[in-house]
Amino acid sequence: MAATAINSKRNWIYAKMPKGIWYQRRQWVGYSLLLIFFVLPFIKIGGQPLLMLNVVERKFAVLGLLFYPQDLYIFVFGMMIVLVAIVLITAMAGRVWCGWACPQTIFMELVFRRIEYWIEGDWIQQRRTNEGPDTDARAWKKLLKHSLFLLLSFLIANLFLAYIIGVDALWRIVKEPVEQHLVGFLSLITFTLVFYGVFAHLREIVCTTICPYGRLQSVLLDESTITVAYDHRRGEPRGKYKREAPQNLGMQGDCVDCKLCVHVCPTGIDIRNGIQLECVNCTACVDACDAVMEKLHKPKRLVGFYSAATLEGELKKRKGIMNRTWAYTAILLVLSLLFSFLLAGRSLIDGRLLRAAGSSYQLRDDGTVSNLYTLELTNKSGKDMPFTLKSEDATISLQRVNAIDSLKPDGKAMLSFFLCTPNHHVKKYKTDVKVQIISNSKVIKSLKTTFIAPTGKRDKS
């Protein structure tokens, strides 16, 4: 094909610079998402990042809310919502996520490839440069291009790390000596090389081979999914355009076999061969074909947005796909409701209350019986949290052993305390009791445990 150069290992793709209304729309969407990507790590809500996925410290922040390993079930529900939403979008509109919103595609097509166009020219100039002799001009172009690629990859690596450890931690790595943050520095170098390898060398292979999402399309798509497709009913039989040809008599289709749809494709496919896993619905072929049809004074959308059923002329109602779409929608709605319920019921503090290991009840001289407990607390509010402990049962008092009455943001504390009650109040050997954690006059968590005491002994008073 004209858009590729063939060697023993790989068909290197030289994509023609796209132009057209859909490319303009994709630029608006892509650059808006890039702006969000660059700004998001710096936005904070209540002193916490808007989004942070700190897998190192097992701490996550979403919309300013902190999540810890104890909140894994909530995080899993959130990820399930994202996955089902992508499945629903794919079932309805094909691989539109890949062509319009995937960071790989946005960076590759709207940043790195545009730099390539700027330095090396359009696809024909790029191919001639690569296949031509080694010259100083070629060497300088390659040096400039790959230097910019490395610089951008380093910038992306910094932002990627900011999503993991937070902007504040990243800033400390940048301004403090390297030896104090050796792991962070090595992570930056590693991410830089990974991103450079992806955008300078792997490129479309990430979409066509490495990413599993493309392989799932055969399961998610069906005959009524709207995708970018070629209308073979109108285009075939294809042939070179000739003014004297009796095209109006139906002897030749509208496709003039110019191959522009192939030249602009970033994954190097021919959309006229039908729906293919490698198609990312970027709409570059739509713009290219529309421009040709406009010059020939023919209707646009020879390559457009069609379902397989539409192209095959099936006009009957497709209840199966509608049922499946509604099923995905219902699942998404149920998951969203459950996620909202879990989020609303999430406590700002996590606690684990246990009886002190190896201890039993203690009979005191004042006629009371006590049990010793240990309490481990974790502050998930992201701010200083004063607190007090209180027994829910008014007949049981709580006596602290260590005087800890506040937690720092992300802080943990191990407390010990006694629960005491007059022995004559004891009705059975094991009694369920609850300990309340109170902050700012509000019960933020209630923990359940057991209180043991002997029965049959009474206070003589």
matplotlib code that plots the C-alpha trace (Angstrom):
import matplotlib.pyplot as plt

x = [0.0, 1.1, 0.9, 3.4, 7.0, 7.8, 10.8, 11.6, 10.0, 7.3, 5.1, 5.9, 2.8, 3.1, -0.3, -1.3, -2.2, -6.0, -8.2, -11.9, -14.8, -14.5, -10.8, -11.6, -14.1, -11.7, -9.1, -11.6, -12.3, -8.7, -7.1, -9.9, -9.1, -5.4, -6.0, -8.0, -5.2, -2.5, -4.6, -6.3, -3.4, -3.1, -6.8, -7.6, -10.8, -10.6, -6.8, -7.0, -6.2, -9.2, -7.7, -4.8, -4.2, -1.3, -0.8, 2.5, 0.9, -2.4, -4.2, -6.6, -8.3, -11.4, -13.2, -11.3, -12.4, -9.7, -10.0, -7.9, -7.6, -10.5, -12.6, -11.6, -15.2, -16.2, -13.3, -14.2, -17.7, -16.4, -14.2, -17.1, -19.1, -16.3, -16.0, -19.7, -20.0, -17.2, -19.0, -22.2, -20.6, -18.8, -22.0, -23.7, -20.9, -18.0, -14.4, -15.2, -13.3, -10.1, -10.3, -11.6, -10.8, -8.0, -4.8, -2.6, -4.5, -4.8, -1.1, 0.0, -2.3, -2.7, 0.8, 3.6, 2.4, 1.8, 5.4, 6.4, 4.5, 6.1, 9.6, 9.6, 6.6, 3.6, 3.6, 5.3, 8.2, 8.6, 8.8, 11.3, 13.4, 13.5, 14.2, 16.6, 20.4, 21.9, 22.4, 23.1, 19.6, 18.1, 20.2, 19.3, 15.6, 15.8, 17.8, 15.2, 12.2, 13.5, 14.7, 11.3, 9.8, 12.0, 11.2, 7.5, 7.8, 9.6, 6.8, 4.1, 6.1, 6.0, 2.3, 1.7, 3.7, 1.7, -1.4, 0.3, 2.0, 0.4, 1.7, 3.3, 5.4, 6.4, 7.5, 9.7, 11.4, 12.0, 13.4, 15.3, 18.5, 18.3, 19.8, 16.9, 14.4, 16.3, 13.3, 11.2, 13.9, 14.4, 10.6, 10.6, 13.4, 11.6, 8.3, 10.0, 11.6, 8.4, 6.4, 9.1, 9.2, 5.4, 5.1, 8.3, 8.4, 5.4, 2.8, -0.2, 1.0, -0.4, -3.9, -3.8, -1.9, -1.0, -4.3, -6.8, -9.8, -9.6, -9.7, -12.9, -14.7, -15.7, -17.7, -19.1, -20.1, -23.0, -24.9, -26.6, -23.6, -22.9, -19.3, -17.2, -17.8, -17.7, -21.1, -20.2, -23.7, -23.0, -19.3, -19.0, -17.8, -15.0, -12.8, -10.8, -12.9, -13.3, -15.4, -16.5, -17.4, -21.2, -21.3, -24.7, -26.0, -24.9, -22.0, -19.5, -19.8, -19.0, -15.6, -12.9, -10.2, -8.1, -7.0, -7.0, -9.0, -6.0, -3.4, -4.9, -5.6, -3.3, -3.5, -2.9, -6.1, -8.4, -11.9, -13.4, -12.5, -15.3, -15.3, -11.8, -10.4, -7.7, -10.2, -10.3, -13.2, -11.0, -13.1, -10.0, -11.2, -14.6, -13.1, -10.8, -13.6, -16.0, -13.5, -13.2, -17.0, -17.4, -14.9, -16.8, -20.1, -21.4, -23.1, -20.9, -20.7, -19.5, -17.5, -19.7, -21.5, -23.3, -24.2, -23.6, -27.4, -28.0, -25.3, -26.9, -30.3, -31.9, -34.8, -36.5, -36.6, -33.6, -35.0, -31.9, -29.5, -32.1, -32.5, -28.8, -28.3, -31.1, -29.5, -26.2, -28.0, -29.9, -26.7, -24.9, -27.8, -27.9, -24.1, -24.3, -27.1, -25.1, -22.0, -23.8, -25.3, -21.9, -20.3, -22.9, -22.5, -18.7, -17.2, -14.5, -12.7, -11.8, -11.5, -10.8, -11.9, -10.6, -10.4, -6.9, -5.1, -4.8, -6.9, -10.1, -12.4, -11.2, -13.1, -12.4, -12.7, -15.4, -17.8, -17.3, -16.1, -13.9, -12.6, -9.5, -9.7, -7.4, -8.7, -6.8, -8.0, -7.3, -8.2, -9.7, -11.0, -7.9, -7.8, -7.2, -9.9, -10.5, -12.5, -13.8, -14.9, -18.1, -20.0, -23.5, -24.8, -25.2, -24.5, -21.1, -18.3, -15.2, -11.8, -8.9, -5.4, -3.5, -4.7, -5.0, -7.9, -7.1, -5.7, -3.6, -4.6, -4.0, -2.9, -3.2, -3.5, -3.5, -5.6, -6.3, -9.2, -11.4, -15.1, -16.5, -19.9, -21.3, -21.2, -24.9, -25.9, -24.4, -27.1, -25.1, -21.5, -21.2, -22.9, -22.8, -21.7, -21.0, -18.4, -19.1, -16.4, -17.6, -16.1, -17.5, -20.5, -21.4, -21.2, -19.1, -18.6, -20.0, -18.0, -19.3, -17.6, -18.4, -18.2, -17.6, -18.2, -19.1, -22.8, -24.3, -22.1, -23.8, -22.6, -23.6, -24.2]
y = [0.0, 3.6, 4.5, 2.0, 1.1, -2.6, -4.1, -7.5, -6.9, -4.3, -2.3, 1.2, 3.4, 6.9, 8.5, 11.4, 14.6, 14.5, 17.5, 18.1, 18.9, 15.6, 16.2, 19.6, 18.2, 15.6, 18.3, 20.2, 17.1, 15.9, 19.2, 19.8, 16.4, 17.2, 20.4, 18.4, 15.8, 18.5, 20.5, 17.7, 16.8, 20.4, 20.7, 20.0, 19.7, 20.2, 19.9, 16.6, 15.9, 15.7, 12.5, 10.4, 6.7, 6.0, 2.3, 2.6, 3.8, 2.1, 5.4, 6.8, 10.1, 10.7, 14.0, 14.9, 11.8, 9.5, 5.7, 3.1, -0.7, -0.9, 0.8, -1.6, -2.7, 0.9, 1.3, -2.0, -0.7, 2.5, 0.6, -1.7, 1.4, 2.7, -0.7, -1.1, 2.4, 1.7, -1.6, 0.3, 3.0, 0.3, -1.6, 1.5, 3.4, 1.0, 1.8, 5.5, 5.6, 4.7, 7.3, 10.2, 9.9, 7.3, 9.1, 7.0, 8.2, 11.8, 12.1, 10.2, 11.9, 15.4, 15.9, 13.6, 13.1, 16.8, 17.5, 14.9, 16.7, 20.0, 18.7, 16.1, 17.1, 15.1, 11.3, 11.3, 13.6, 11.4, 8.2, 9.8, 11.0, 7.6, 5.7, 8.2, 8.6, 9.6, 13.4, 16.1, 17.5, 14.2, 13.7, 17.2, 16.5, 13.2, 14.7, 17.6, 15.2, 12.7, 15.4, 16.9, 13.4, 12.7, 16.1, 15.6, 12.0, 13.4, 15.9, 13.2, 11.0, 13.8, 14.2, 10.5, 10.3, 13.2, 11.1, 8.3, 10.1, 13.5, 16.9, 17.8, 14.6, 15.1, 18.7, 17.4, 15.0, 17.9, 20.4, 18.2, 16.4, 13.2, 11.0, 11.8, 10.5, 7.9, 5.7, 8.6, 9.7, 6.3, 6.0, 9.3, 8.0, 4.6, 6.3, 8.7, 5.8, 3.9, 6.8, 7.6, 4.0, 4.0, 7.3, 7.1, 3.4, 1.2, 3.8, 2.1, -1.4, -0.4, -0.1, -3.0, -5.6, -4.7, -3.2, -5.9, -3.6, -3.9, -7.7, -7.5, -5.7, -9.0, -9.8, -6.3, -5.3, -6.7, -6.0, -2.9, -1.1, 2.2, 2.4, 4.1, 2.0, 1.9, 1.8, -0.9, -0.8, 2.7, 2.4, -0.8, -1.7, 0.8, 2.2, 5.2, 8.3, 9.2, 12.1, 10.1, 7.0, 6.3, 6.4, 7.9, 4.7, 2.6, 0.8, 2.0, 2.8, 6.1, 4.8, 6.1, 4.0, 7.0, 5.3, 8.5, 6.6, 4.3, 7.0, 8.9, 5.9, 5.9, 2.1, 1.5, -0.4, -0.2, 0.7, -0.7, -4.2, -4.1, -3.7, -4.5, -4.7, -2.2, 0.6, 3.1, 5.2, 8.2, 9.4, 10.5, 8.3, 10.0, 13.4, 12.2, 10.5, 13.4, 15.8, 13.6, 13.2, 17.0, 17.6, 15.0, 16.6, 13.4, 12.9, 12.7, 9.8, 7.1, 6.3, 7.3, 6.1, 2.9, -0.4, -3.7, -4.3, -1.0, -1.8, -5.1, -3.5, -5.1, -2.8, -5.1, -4.1, -5.4, -6.3, -8.3, -5.4, -3.1, -5.6, -5.9, -2.1, -1.7, -4.5, -2.7, 0.5, -1.2, -2.7, 0.7, 2.3, -0.4, -0.2, 3.6, 3.5, 0.9, 3.0, 6.1, 4.2, 2.8, 6.2, 7.9, 5.3, 5.5, 6.4, 9.1, 6.9, 3.3, 1.3, -2.3, -3.1, -6.3, -7.7, -7.5, -10.7, -13.2, -11.2, -12.0, -10.1, -8.3, -8.2, -4.9, -4.1, -1.5, -4.2, -3.6, -5.9, -4.7, -5.9, -4.6, -3.7, -2.4, -0.1, 0.7, 3.8, 5.3, 8.8, 8.8, 12.4, 14.0, 16.6, 16.7, 14.9, 15.3, 12.4, 10.9, 7.3, 6.4, 3.3, 3.2, 1.5, 4.0, 1.4, 0.7, 3.3, 3.7, 4.3, 5.3, 3.9, 6.1, 9.7, 10.0, 12.3, 13.4, 12.0, 13.7, 13.5, 9.9, 9.2, 6.0, 5.3, 2.3, 2.9, 0.8, 1.2, -0.6, -1.1, -1.3, -2.0, -2.9, -6.7, -6.8, -5.5, -8.5, -10.9, -13.3, -14.4, -12.7, -9.4, -7.5, -3.9, -1.0, 1.7, 5.0, 7.2, 10.8, 13.8, 17.3, 16.1, 13.6, 9.8, 8.9, 5.2, 2.6, -0.6, -3.8, -6.2, -8.5, -8.0, -11.0, -11.2, -13.9, -14.3, -15.1, -12.6, -9.5, -6.3, -6.4, -2.7]
z = [0.0, -0.6, 3.0, 4.2, 3.7, 3.9, 5.6, 7.0, 10.4, 10.1, 7.8, 9.0, 8.6, 7.1, 7.7, 5.5, 7.5, 7.9, 7.1, 7.4, 9.7, 11.7, 12.2, 13.5, 15.9, 17.1, 17.7, 19.9, 21.9, 22.1, 23.1, 25.7, 27.2, 27.1, 29.0, 31.6, 31.8, 32.4, 34.9, 36.9, 39.2, 40.4, 41.4, 45.1, 47.0, 50.7, 50.5, 48.8, 45.1, 42.7, 41.3, 42.7, 42.3, 44.7, 44.4, 46.3, 49.5, 48.7, 48.9, 46.3, 45.9, 43.8, 43.8, 47.0, 48.8, 50.1, 49.7, 51.5, 51.2, 53.5, 50.9, 48.1, 47.6, 46.8, 44.4, 42.6, 42.1, 40.6, 38.2, 37.2, 36.4, 34.1, 32.4, 31.8, 30.5, 27.9, 27.0, 26.5, 24.4, 22.3, 21.7, 20.5, 18.6, 18.2, 19.1, 19.4, 22.8, 21.0, 18.3, 20.4, 24.1, 24.6, 25.8, 23.5, 20.4, 21.6, 22.3, 19.2, 16.6, 18.1, 19.6, 18.4, 14.8, 14.4, 15.5, 12.9, 10.2, 11.2, 11.1, 8.4, 6.3, 5.2, 4.6, 1.2, 2.5, 5.6, 3.5, 1.1, 4.0, 5.7, 2.5, 1.1, 1.7, 5.0, 4.8, 7.3, 6.8, 7.6, 10.7, 12.0, 11.4, 13.2, 16.1, 16.5, 16.3, 18.8, 21.2, 21.2, 21.6, 24.6, 26.2, 25.8, 27.1, 30.2, 30.7, 30.4, 32.8, 35.4, 35.0, 35.1, 38.3, 39.7, 39.4, 41.4, 44.2, 44.1, 43.0, 46.4, 46.4, 42.8, 43.6, 46.4, 44.0, 41.5, 43.9, 46.5, 45.9, 43.7, 46.4, 48.7, 46.1, 44.2, 43.6, 42.4, 40.0, 38.6, 38.1, 36.1, 33.9, 33.4, 32.5, 30.2, 28.2, 28.2, 26.8, 24.3, 23.1, 22.7, 20.8, 18.7, 17.9, 18.9, 17.9, 16.3, 17.5, 20.9, 19.4, 17.0, 19.0, 22.6, 23.9, 24.7, 24.2, 20.4, 20.7, 22.7, 19.8, 18.2, 21.4, 21.9, 18.4, 16.4, 13.2, 14.6, 16.1, 14.5, 13.3, 10.6, 7.5, 3.7, 1.9, -0.6, -2.1, -3.4, -3.9, -5.9, -8.4, -7.8, -10.6, -11.7, -12.4, -16.0, -17.2, -20.3, -18.3, -18.2, -14.4, -14.3, -15.9, -12.9, -14.6, -12.0, -8.3, -6.6, -5.3, -7.6, -5.9, -4.9, -1.7, 0.3, 2.9, 3.3, 3.2, 6.1, 8.3, 11.4, 11.7, 7.9, 7.1, 4.1, 5.4, 2.2, 3.4, 6.0, 9.8, 11.2, 14.7, 13.9, 13.1, 15.9, 14.5, 14.2, 11.2, 9.2, 6.3, 6.4, 5.9, 3.1, 1.2, 1.7, 0.2, -2.9, -3.2, -2.9, -5.8, -7.9, -7.1, -5.5, -2.2, 0.8, 3.3, 1.0, 4.0, 7.0, 10.1, 9.4, 11.0, 9.4, 9.2, 7.5, 4.9, 4.2, 3.8, 6.8, 7.6, 10.2, 13.8, 15.7, 19.1, 20.1, 20.1, 21.7, 24.5, 25.0, 25.0, 27.5, 29.6, 29.7, 30.6, 33.4, 34.8, 34.6, 36.5, 39.2, 39.7, 39.9, 42.5, 44.6, 44.3, 45.4, 48.4, 49.4, 49.0, 51.1, 53.9, 53.9, 57.2, 57.5, 60.0, 59.9, 63.1, 64.2, 67.8, 69.4, 72.9, 74.2, 73.3, 76.1, 78.6, 80.4, 82.6, 85.7, 89.0, 90.8, 94.5, 93.8, 92.7, 88.9, 86.2, 83.3, 80.0, 78.2, 74.5, 71.7, 69.0, 65.8, 64.0, 60.6, 59.6, 56.1, 56.1, 54.8, 57.7, 61.4, 63.3, 67.0, 68.5, 71.7, 72.6, 74.4, 75.1, 73.6, 76.7, 79.5, 82.2, 80.8, 81.3, 79.2, 80.8, 78.5, 79.0, 76.6, 76.0, 72.2, 71.2, 67.7, 64.4, 61.8, 58.1, 57.0, 60.6, 62.5, 66.2, 68.5, 71.6, 74.7, 77.0, 79.6, 79.5, 83.0, 84.5, 87.9, 88.3, 89.4, 85.9, 84.2, 83.0, 80.9, 80.3, 76.9, 76.1, 72.8, 73.3, 70.9, 71.2, 69.5, 67.9, 68.2, 66.3, 66.5, 68.5, 65.8, 65.9, 62.8, 63.5, 65.8, 66.5, 67.9, 70.3, 73.2, 76.9, 79.2, 82.9, 85.5, 86.4, 89.8, 91.7, 93.0, 94.6, 98.3, 98.3]

ax = plt.figure().add_subplot(projection="3d")
ax.plot(x, y, z, "-o")
ax.set_aspect("equal")
plt.show()
